[in-house]
Amino acid sequence: MKNAPANLAHALPAVHRSSAISDYVALTKPRLNLLVVLTSAAGFYLGGAGTPDLLRMAQAVIGTALVAGGSAVLNQVYERDTDALMRRTRLRPLPDRRVTPVEAAIYGLVLTVAGLALLAFATNWVASTLALATLTLYLLVYTPMKRTSNLSTLVGAVPGALPAVIGWSAARGDVAIGGGTLFAIVFLWQIPHFMAIAWMYRDDYRAAGFPMLPVIEPDGLRTGQQALLYSAALLPVSIAPTVVGIAGWAYFWLALVLSLGLVVLSARFARQRTDRSARTLFFATIIYLPLIWAVMVLDH
């Protein structure tokens, strides 16, 4: 037992290092970034002709992930005060003061510059320019707009949908109708996804002063209408990859069924506007997009 304090002293630095590493990983929003990785990888694969260049694909995906991760870090630097007011975000590394704003800002800048450089030198100017546009829209337009307008949701859906186009253009050097179709699918998908989140966490957004639709209109009527409107718009767009030659008929029928299901759940949320219906819609959107990408890739 007399060696216990010494052993504990040796263990503490390792625990602290592990905690610090996990905090820096958390700042990049890894779960959200995983979706970015999958989306950009699918975009690259779908944009290519024949067997994909795996090295270039990896470079495109890593570059996109670095830009997305850096953007997430810099976004949290800007929103650290409002994050501290919300239950679901107050324990993030910045509001909990486990990482300083200066440390996080340097970290975010390093990630974004590395990602942009990798895309510029390893892929092409179209992909790197789109990544820069994503970064600019997310940090300089969407992030400050969240505090002033509920239209920020629509604006934020643009950089959210661009990783698919970055992957596509990294493979082809252009956007074309195929890249535009992938963009439209992800853009429209985000609105019912965001509306469900906004309803579930409306008290948090109210406490932080964010004018989300459920905050400025507590009855949730327009929140439900927006979810239903964009889910309905997603239905014909989701089957467009078959029409433009990106995917086959197996994809067509699965996309049709999944999109119809999303419309039904959005309609139920628009009618009932309960936490339960919002949560069901939220989980449906989480399942929807990976399935759409997987089948599109398999049926390419």
Buried (B, 14 or more C-beta within 10 A) or exposed (E): EEEEEEEEEEEEEEEEEEEBEEBBEBBBBEEEBEBBBBBBBBBBBBBBEEEBBEEBBBBBBBBBBBBBBBBBBBBBBBBBEBBBBBEEBBEBBBBBEBBEEEBBBEBBBEBBEBBBEBBBEBBBEBBBBBBBBBBEBBBEBBBEBBBEBBEBBBBBBBBBBBBBBBBBBBBBBEBBEBBBBBBBBBBBBBBBBBBBBBBBBBEBBBBBEBBBBBBBEEEBEBBBBBBBBBBBBBBEBBBBBBEEEBBBEEBBBBBBEBBEBBBBBBBBBBEEBEEEBBBBBBEBBEEBBBEBBBBBBEBB
